[in-house]
Every structure is written in C-alpha cells, then in structure tokens.
Amino acid sequence: MDGGGEGARPALTAVRTVQYAGRMRIGYFDCFSGVSGDMVLGALVDAGLPPAELQDAIAALGVDGITLTVEKVTRRAFAATRVHVVTAEAGRPHRRLNDILHLIEASRLDPAVKADASRVFSRLAEAEAAAHGTSPDGVHFHEVGALDAIADIVGAAFGLRRLGLDDVVASPINTGSGIVEGAHGRMPVPAPGTARLLIGLPAYSTGIQAELATPTGAAILGTLARRFGPLPLMDVQAVGYGAGSRDLAEQPNVLRLLVGEAGGPGLEGDAVALLETNLDDMNPQFFETLVDQLFAAGALDVWMTPITMKKSRPAVTLSVLCPTEAARRTAELILEGSTSFGVRLAVVDRLKLHREVLDVETPYGPAQVKVGRRGDRVVHVSPEYEACRRLAAVTGRSLAEVFEATQRAGWEKVRRR
C-alpha cells in the first residue's frame, strides 16, 4: 500500500459527492443491532460507496500497511457487506488525542473530512477523559487509538460526504448487555467510555449478551448524525447492510442504512423542531421581548394561538419552529423568558418549495423578492416586507403601492430569467 509520502499521490483536495439538485439527501442508520466502526463502513459500501475510493481515502492518511478487505456475507440469512481494516501494526499502541489529530491534519484528505474525523476523535477523548478522571489531552487511547479504529473513523467521515448526504439521522441505539474484555479488564456493557458517548442519545438494550455498540460506532453517530428518532419522510433510493463481526443467534447482526431524498417531486424537504407551551399567567407585555430573543437565536417562525385552559382560563399556546440543533437552546429561552414550567418538543418533517431571494429595481428604489419554485416552475413571488416598508417611508408612497410595484418587478425579472 502506498504510504503517500513525497512524490506519492496528489492531495485529495475535494470529496467527489453525488449531486442531486434541489432536494436534500438523507442517510438513516437503523441501529437495531447496535453500531460499530466497521459496520458503518460496510453499510456505506453496501449503499453505494465505491470500495476503491474508500481505500484511497484511507491511503490519504499517509500510513503504510493499512488495507481494506470487502466481502459479501450473511447474518441470519441477511445479505450484508463486511468491511475489515487490516493493518501491520502490532498490539494496541497508546496514542494520545494530539497524535491522532496531527496524523489527520497532515494527511491528504479533504478539509471537510479532516474536520469531521477530528470532531469524532475529540468527542472520544472527552468521553474517555470523563470515564477515567483525566483531561482529554491526557487520555491514552487503547482500542480506539489503533490504526484500524482510525481508519474506521476516517472512512466513515469520507463515506458520508462521498454519498452526498446533507442530513444524517439515526435510530435509538441497541447497546447489548453483559461483560466485555477490554484494555482495562472486564467491563460491563456498555463500557464506561461508550456509556459516556451515549449521553444525550437515545439508547436501549434487548438483553442480548454482547457488546453491540462500540465506542467508535457511538462516537461516529453521536458526532455526525444531526438527530435521532424514527425514519424521516423520504423517497428511499438505496439500502445498505453493514455486517458486524459476529453472527448472533438472536437477530441479524447488521447495521442498516437507508439513503434517499426528502420531499416529493419538485419539492424540498427537511426536518425541524417544533416546541410548544401553554401560557395562562404571563404578562402580555413580555411576549415581544421573548419573541425577539427566539428569532435572534435562530427560530424559523414563532406564533401564538388563543386557547382556553382548565377552569375556563384564557391562555395562548406559544409555538416555535427552529433547526433541530437549536432545539435545546430554544427550550431554555422559553423556560427562562416565560412563565412556563415545561416545553413540548417534537421533530417534524417539512415539505417546501425551493426558495431564493432576488434583488429587483422598482420605480421607488431597490428591493427584494422571495421566489418559491417547484422544480422549474415558479409558484410564488413575494416582496420582502421590510424592504417595501422602508421604500414607502422614504418615498411617501403607500405600502400597498410599493408592495404591488415590487411584486410586479419580481415577476418581470423571473420571466426574463
């Protein structure tokens, strides 16, 4: 295997991804039998990642003696792909976080892949440090510091980007149970490091006596998956099965990956968080400040609905849409800025038109319009309210007159294009 030294292959300056215009690509990991680094690689290859490109990404680390074996296997009658990282490294070296980060940074990998892989290892270091009472810089990686684990993480970071996945989602993780032998002796399942990595993630056990979730697998999904939950609304285009090393008697030991596109024909789709709370004792004067704070924190929309609560008390339901990654902070703002004692949270799928903002020239000055498209067909041309209000104030014209002129200019520009 070419080590990638001077005079070797050129730098992998960009990850070639599969492009799908206008629709979000989703990868959904079904972790009913846990997750490990080699299972992630197997699922990616089974779903369409070319093995030769995965091998090139591993070679970009510039380390001699790392090769991949890819084979078709069965797990309880399920056809799956087994990817095994073979190294010439003897034993389990005790690398530190900085050693691994330097190895990744000095590689020929795409910068985005470097960043993803480094984030996974930083998360691993934080979990191991917490489990063993030390600092992340002081952690001696054992199993996860070996070259095969490094290759698993780098390969996963590369593969997710190579498949062009805009959104990575995962199911709750089956951890397994029992006792496992590790570098620190006999440990319960999940092992201490894995348990730390599962903080904030949904996990469960069906009682199978095996380590189904490994630290590497938990770190990859815990870092690179944007959210956990049920299968999102998507048009499934590919299904991959990554085989675990063992063939369990209880169930197929595979990690399933479903790849597809959100939305429907000509539509885009994504998932957002919906937070709601009922308020019957809040000073109405305080709502404006709270709403401003929510929008400043990244809320996509905020609205209030009149309701009647127990004992016929008039009240409102405060509803907020926000990106899933902002859900926790949004909930904190609601709890701190209102009289609420609790917030309901759900992740909901959205279907939406493709949106773009165009600059237009009107008789009253420059403004902007928001254009909504379904495929190649323009459905809406909507003037931006603040731009119209500003022009109306400057020119002395009515807001309705400016709004109509801006919309007309928007449609004319769309037709010219």
FILOMI-688924 format. One line per field, with one value per residue (C-alpha): residue number from 1; residue in three letters; x negated, y, z negated. Coordinates in steps of 0.5 Angstrom, whole numbers, always signed. Layout:
BEGIN
resi: c(NUM; ...)
resn: c(ala; ...)
X: c(X; ...)
Y: c(Y; ...)
Z: c(Z; ...)
//
This chain:
BEGIN
resi: c(1; 2; 3; 4; 5; 6; 7; 8; 9; 10; 11; 12; 13; 14; 15; 16; 17; 18; 19; 20; 21; 22; 23; 24; 25; 26; 27; 28; 29; 30; 31; 32; 33; 34; 35; 36; 37; 38; 39; 40; 41; 42; 43; 44; 45; 46; 47; 48; 49; 50; 51; 52; 53; 54; 55; 56; 57; 58; 59; 60; 61; 62; 63; 64; 65; 66; 67; 68; 69; 70; 71; 72; 73; 74; 75; 76; 77; 78; 79; 80; 81; 82; 83; 84; 85; 86; 87; 88; 89; 90; 91; 92; 93; 94; 95; 96; 97; 98; 99; 100; 101; 102; 103; 104; 105; 106; 107; 108; 109; 110; 111; 112; 113; 114; 115; 116; 117; 118; 119; 120; 121; 122; 123; 124; 125; 126; 127; 128; 129; 130; 131; 132; 133; 134; 135; 136; 137; 138; 139; 140; 141; 142; 143; 144; 145; 146; 147; 148; 149; 150; 151; 152; 153; 154; 155; 156; 157; 158; 159; 160; 161; 162; 163; 164; 165; 166; 167; 168; 169; 170; 171; 172; 173; 174; 175; 176; 177; 178; 179; 180; 181; 182; 183; 184; 185; 186; 187; 188; 189; 190; 191; 192; 193; 194; 195; 196; 197; 198; 199; 200; 201; 202; 203; 204; 205; 206; 207; 208; 209; 210; 211; 212; 213; 214; 215; 216; 217; 218; 219; 220; 221; 222; 223; 224; 225; 226; 227; 228; 229; 230; 231; 232; 233; 234; 235; 236; 237; 238; 239; 240; 241; 242; 243; 244; 245; 246; 247; 248; 249; 250; 251; 252; 253; 254; 255; 256; 257; 258; 259; 260; 261; 262; 263; 264; 265; 266; 267; 268; 269; 270; 271; 272; 273; 274; 275; 276; 277; 278; 279; 280; 281; 282; 283; 284; 285; 286; 287; 288; 289; 290; 291; 292; 293; 294; 295; 296; 297; 298; 299; 300; 301; 302; 303; 304; 305; 306; 307; 308; 309; 310; 311; 312; 313; 314; 315; 316; 317; 318; 319; 320; 321; 322; 323; 324; 325; 326; 327; 328; 329; 330; 331; 332; 333; 334; 335; 336; 337; 338; 339; 340; 341; 342; 343; 344; 345; 346; 347; 348; 349; 350; 351; 352; 353; 354; 355; 356; 357; 358; 359; 360; 361; 362; 363; 364; 365; 366; 367; 368; 369; 370; 371; 372; 373; 374; 375; 376; 377; 378; 379; 380; 381; 382; 383; 384; 385; 386; 387; 388; 389; 390; 391; 392; 393; 394; 395; 396; 397; 398; 399; 400; 401; 402; 403; 404; 405; 406; 407; 408; 409; 410; 411; 412; 413; 414; 415; 416; 417)
resn: c(met; asp; gly; gly; gly; glu; gly; ala; arg; pro; ala; leu; thr; ala; val; arg; thr; val; gln; tyr; ala; gly; arg; met; arg; ile; gly; tyr; phe; asp; cys; phe; ser; gly; val; ser; gly; asp; met; val; leu; gly; ala; leu; val; asp; ala; gly; leu; pro; pro; ala; glu; leu; gln; asp; ala; ile; ala; ala; leu; gly; val; asp; gly; ile; thr; leu; thr; val; glu; lys; val; thr; arg; arg; ala; phe; ala; ala; thr; arg; val; his; val; val; thr; ala; glu; ala; gly; arg; pro; his; arg; arg; leu; asn; asp; ile; leu; his; leu; ile; glu; ala; ser; arg; leu; asp; pro; ala; val; lys; ala; asp; ala; ser; arg; val; phe; ser; arg; leu; ala; glu; ala; glu; ala; ala; ala; his; gly; thr; ser; pro; asp; gly; val; his; phe; his; glu; val; gly; ala; leu; asp; ala; ile; ala; asp; ile; val; gly; ala; ala; phe; gly; leu; arg; arg; leu; gly; leu; asp; asp; val; val; ala; ser; pro; ile; asn; thr; gly; ser; gly; ile; val; glu; gly; ala; his; gly; arg; met; pro; val; pro; ala; pro; gly; thr; ala; arg; leu; leu; ile; gly; leu; pro; ala; tyr; ser; thr; gly; ile; gln; ala; glu; leu; ala; thr; pro; thr; gly; ala; ala; ile; leu; gly; thr; leu; ala; arg; arg; phe; gly; pro; leu; pro; leu; met; asp; val; gln; ala; val; gly; tyr; gly; ala; gly; ser; arg; asp; leu; ala; glu; gln; pro; asn; val; leu; arg; leu; leu; val; gly; glu; ala; gly; gly; pro; gly; leu; glu; gly; asp; ala; val; ala; leu; leu; glu; thr; asn; leu; asp; asp; met; asn; pro; gln; phe; phe; glu; thr; leu; val; asp; gln; leu; phe; ala; ala; gly; ala; leu; asp; val; trp; met; thr; pro; ile; thr; met; lys; lys; ser; arg; pro; ala; val; thr; leu; ser; val; leu; cys; pro; thr; glu; ala; ala; arg; arg; thr; ala; glu; leu; ile; leu; glu; gly; ser; thr; ser; phe; gly; val; arg; leu; ala; val; val; asp; arg; leu; lys; leu; his; arg; glu; val; leu; asp; val; glu; thr; pro; tyr; gly; pro; ala; gln; val; lys; val; gly; arg; arg; gly; asp; arg; val; val; his; val; ser; pro; glu; tyr; glu; ala; cys; arg; arg; leu; ala; ala; val; thr; gly; arg; ser; leu; ala; glu; val; phe; glu; ala; thr; gln; arg; ala; gly; trp; glu; lys; val; arg; arg; arg)
X: c(+0; -3; -4; -3; -10; -13; -12; -6; +1; +3; +7; +15; +17; +24; +29; +33; +40; +46; +50; +58; +60; +66; +67; +64; +60; +61; +58; +62; +58; +62; +58; +63; +57; +52; +47; +39; +34; +33; +41; +41; +36; +40; +47; +44; +40; +47; +51; +46; +40; +34; +29; +23; +25; +25; +19; +16; +18; +15; +9; +9; +7; +0; -1; -4; -1; +7; +11; +19; +22; +29; +33; +41; +43; +50; +52; +58; +60; +59; +54; +49; +42; +37; +31; +25; +19; +12; +6; -1; -1; -3; +1; +5; +1; +3; +4; +6; +11; +6; +2; +8; +11; +4; +4; +11; +9; +2; +6; +8; +15; +21; +21; +28; +27; +21; +25; +31; +26; +22; +29; +30; +24; +25; +31; +28; +23; +28; +32; +25; +23; +29; +30; +22; +22; +17; +16; +18; +10; +8; +12; +8; +13; +12; +17; +19; +12; +10; +10; +16; +20; +17; +19; +26; +27; +23; +27; +34; +33; +30; +36; +42; +39; +38; +45; +47; +51; +54; +57; +55; +61; +60; +65; +64; +58; +58; +52; +53; +51; +47; +39; +33; +26; +22; +15; +18; +20; +27; +32; +40; +44; +44; +37; +35; +33; +39; +44; +41; +41; +49; +50; +56; +57; +63; +61; +63; +62; +66; +62; +57; +51; +46; +43; +47; +45; +37; +34; +32; +39; +42; +37; +39; +46; +46; +42; +44; +51; +56; +61; +64; +71; +76; +75; +76; +80; +76; +76; +72; +67; +61; +61; +54; +53; +46; +44; +42; +36; +40; +46; +51; +56; +62; +62; +58; +52; +52; +53; +58; +57; +63; +61; +66; +68; +73; +79; +83; +83; +80; +80; +75; +76; +72; +74; +74; +76; +83; +83; +90; +92; +99; +98; +104; +101; +96; +96; +97; +92; +87; +88; +85; +78; +79; +81; +75; +70; +73; +72; +65; +63; +65; +72; +75; +82; +86; +93; +99; +105; +111; +114; +118; +115; +118; +123; +124; +118; +116; +109; +104; +100; +93; +90; +83; +80; +73; +67; +66; +59; +62; +68; +64; +62; +69; +73; +68; +70; +77; +77; +72; +76; +84; +88; +87; +85; +85; +84; +86; +82; +83; +78; +83; +82; +83; +84; +83; +81; +74; +73; +69; +68; +68; +66; +70; +71; +77; +80; +79; +72; +68; +72; +72; +77; +77; +78; +81; +80; +83; +78; +77; +84; +85; +90; +90; +86; +87; +84; +80; +84; +78; +76; +82; +84; +77; +79; +85; +83; +77; +82; +88; +92; +97; +94; +99; +97; +90; +91; +95; +89; +84; +88; +89; +82; +80; +85; +82; +75; +77; +80; +73; +69)
Y: c(+0; +7; +11; +18; +21; +26; +24; +20; +21; +28; +31; +29; +37; +35; +30; +28; +27; +25; +32; +32; +39; +42; +36; +34; +28; +24; +18; +14; +9; +4; +1; -4; -9; -3; +0; +0; +3; -3; -4; +4; +2; -4; +0; +6; +1; -3; +3; +5; +8; +5; +1; +3; +11; +9; +5; +12; +16; +11; +11; +19; +18; +17; +11; +5; -2; -1; -4; -6; -13; -12; -18; -21; -24; -27; -25; -29; -30; -23; -21; -16; -13; -14; -9; -10; -6; -10; -7; -9; -5; -10; -9; -3; +3; +8; +14; +21; +26; +30; +25; +23; +30; +31; +25; +27; +34; +32; +28; +29; +28; +34; +39; +38; +30; +32; +37; +31; +26; +31; +32; +25; +24; +30; +27; +20; +24; +28; +21; +17; +23; +23; +16; +15; +22; +26; +31; +30; +31; +26; +21; +15; +12; +4; +0; +7; +9; +3; +4; +0; +5; +11; +8; +7; +14; +17; +12; +14; +21; +21; +16; +20; +26; +22; +19; +27; +26; +33; +30; +24; +21; +15; +11; +10; +5; -2; -3; -10; -12; -17; -16; -15; -15; -9; -6; -4; -11; -14; -8; -8; -7; -1; +0; +6; +10; +8; +10; +17; +17; +16; +22; +26; +20; +15; +8; +2; -6; -12; -16; -19; -22; -18; -11; -8; -1; +0; +7; +8; +7; +11; +17; +17; +17; +22; +27; +26; +25; +31; +28; +21; +18; +15; +14; +21; +22; +21; +17; +11; +10; +5; +1; -2; -7; -7; -13; -14; -19; -24; -28; -27; -33; -28; -23; -21; -17; -12; -4; -2; +5; +8; +13; +18; +24; +29; +32; +30; +31; +38; +40; +40; +37; +38; +36; +42; +42; +44; +47; +49; +51; +54; +60; +63; +67; +71; +79; +80; +86; +81; +77; +82; +81; +73; +73; +78; +73; +67; +70; +72; +65; +62; +61; +60; +62; +64; +64; +65; +61; +63; +57; +56; +52; +49; +53; +57; +61; +64; +63; +62; +57; +59; +55; +56; +52; +52; +48; +41; +43; +49; +46; +46; +53; +55; +51; +54; +61; +59; +57; +63; +68; +66; +63; +56; +50; +46; +45; +40; +38; +34; +33; +35; +34; +39; +40; +46; +50; +52; +59; +64; +72; +76; +84; +88; +95; +99; +106; +107; +104; +98; +92; +84; +79; +72; +67; +60; +55; +47; +45; +49; +52; +59; +58; +65; +72; +75; +82; +83; +87; +91; +93; +95; +99; +102; +105; +107; +111; +114; +116; +118; +113; +108; +101; +97; +101; +100; +92; +92; +95; +91; +84; +86; +88; +81; +77; +81; +79; +72; +72; +75; +69)
Z: c(+0; +2; -4; -1; -2; +2; +9; +8; +10; +10; +4; +4; +5; +5; +4; +10; +8; +12; +13; +13; +15; +10; +6; -1; -1; -8; -11; -16; -20; -23; -30; -32; -33; -35; -31; -31; -26; -21; -21; -19; -13; -11; -11; -7; -2; -1; +0; +6; +3; +8; +4; +8; +7; -1; +0; +3; -3; -8; -4; -4; -12; -9; -14; -11; -12; -12; -7; -7; -5; -3; -2; -2; -8; -11; -18; -20; -13; -11; -6; -8; -7; -11; -11; -15; -16; -16; -19; -20; -27; -33; -39; -41; -42; -47; -42; -45; -42; -39; -36; -32; -31; -28; -23; -21; -19; -16; -11; -4; -6; -4; -9; -11; -12; -17; -21; -21; -23; -28; -32; -32; -36; -40; -43; -44; -48; -52; -54; -56; -60; -64; -65; -67; -71; -67; -62; -54; -53; -58; -55; -53; -47; -47; -42; -39; -38; -34; -26; -25; -29; -26; -19; -21; -23; -17; -13; -16; -15; -8; -6; -9; -5; +1; +2; +2; -5; -7; -13; -17; -22; -27; -31; -38; -39; -42; -46; -48; -55; -59; -60; -55; -56; -54; -56; -63; -64; -65; -64; -64; -57; -55; -57; -61; -55; -51; -56; -57; -49; -49; -54; -50; -45; -46; -47; -50; -51; -49; -53; -48; -52; -47; -46; -40; -41; -41; -43; -35; -33; -38; -37; -30; -30; -36; -33; -25; -26; -27; -30; -33; -32; -27; -20; -17; -11; -5; +2; +1; +6; +3; -2; -5; -11; -14; -18; -25; -26; -30; -27; -33; -35; -37; -31; -24; -27; -22; -21; -16; -12; -8; -3; +0; +2; -3; +0; +7; +14; +15; +7; +2; -5; -12; -19; -24; -32; -34; -41; -45; -51; -54; -58; -62; -67; -63; -63; -55; -55; -56; -50; -45; -48; -48; -41; -39; -43; -40; -33; -35; -37; -30; -31; -24; -26; -32; -33; -39; -39; -43; -47; -54; -59; -65; -69; -63; -64; -57; -55; -49; -46; -44; -38; -36; -29; -30; -27; -31; -33; -36; -40; -47; -47; -44; -50; -55; -52; -53; -60; -62; -59; -60; -66; -63; -67; -61; -54; -49; -44; -37; -31; -25; -17; -12; -5; -2; +5; +7; +4; +7; +6; +12; +12; +16; +18; +17; +19; +12; +11; +10; +6; +5; +7; +5; +10; +9; +14; +15; +20; +26; +24; +20; +16; +11; +12; +5; +4; -3; -8; -11; -4; -2; -9; -8; -1; -3; -9; -4; +2; -2; +2; -1; -3; +2; +8; +6; +5; +12; +15; +12; +14; +21; +22; +19; +24; +29; +27; +26; +33; +36; +33)
//
